[in-house]
Amino acid sequence: MQTRSKVFDDISQLMTNAMGVAQGAKAEAETAMNSMIDRWLADRDFVTREEFDAVRAMAQKAREENEALKARIEALEGK
């Protein structure tokens, strides 16, 4: 009876160790995947949100200035 318990203890220890190794492999795979995605995104020259917002604000200001100039030209031509 004692031998049977020892076998189950050994199997239990083996399974516990295998789960630890599997969890370590999962974490390592996630880290590698995140690193690969970060490199891919960096190579694509995507703009940051701050850069996008700055250019958008500049475009909005240019549109407003164009509308003001258009109104001024129409007023001058109307005289």
C-alpha positions in Angstrom: 0.0 0.0 0.0 2.9 2.4 0.8 4.4 1.7 -2.7 1.2 2.7 -4.4 1.0 6.0 -2.5 4.6 6.7 -3.5 3.8 6.1 -7.2 0.8 8.5 -7.0 3.0 11.1 -5.2 5.6 10.8 -7.9 3.0 11.2 -10.6 1.5 14.2 -8.8 4.9 15.8 -8.5 5.6 15.2 -12.1 2.3 16.8 -13.2 2.9 19.8 -10.9 6.4 20.3 -12.5 5.0 19.9 -16.0 2.4 22.6 -15.3 5.1 24.9 -14.0 7.1 24.4 -17.2 4.0 24.9 -19.4 3.2 28.2 -17.6 6.8 29.4 -18.1 6.6 28.5 -21.8 3.3 30.4 -22.1 4.8 33.5 -20.5 7.9 33.3 -22.7 5.7 32.9 -25.9 3.6 35.9 -24.9 6.7 38.0 -24.4 8.2 36.9 -27.7 4.9 37.6 -29.5 4.5 41.1 -28.0 8.1 41.9 -28.9 7.5 40.8 -32.5 4.3 42.9 -32.8 6.1 45.9 -31.3 8.9 45.6 -33.9 6.3 45.1 -36.7 4.4 48.2 -35.7 7.6 50.3 -35.4 8.6 49.3 -38.9 5.3 50.5 -40.3 5.9 54.2 -39.4 2.5 54.6 -37.8 1.9 58.0 -36.3 1.1 58.5 -32.6 -2.2 59.8 -31.5 -0.6 63.1 -30.4 0.9 63.6 -33.9 -2.4 62.8 -35.5 -4.2 65.3 -33.3 -1.7 68.0 -34.0 -2.0 67.6 -37.8 -5.8 67.5 -37.5 -5.8 70.8 -35.5 -3.6 72.4 -38.1 -5.9 71.2 -40.9 -8.9 72.5 -39.1 -7.2 75.9 -38.6 -6.3 76.0 -42.3 -9.9 75.2 -43.3 -11.2 78.0 -41.1 -8.6 80.5 -42.6 -9.6 79.4 -46.1 -13.3 80.0 -45.3 -12.5 83.4 -43.9 -10.4 84.3 -47.0 -13.2 83.1 -49.3 -15.7 85.2 -47.5 -13.4 88.2 -47.7 -12.8 87.7 -51.4 -16.5 87.4 -52.1 -17.1 90.6 -50.1 -14.5 92.5 -52.1 -15.8 91.2 -55.4 -19.3 92.2 -54.4 -18.3 95.9 -53.9 
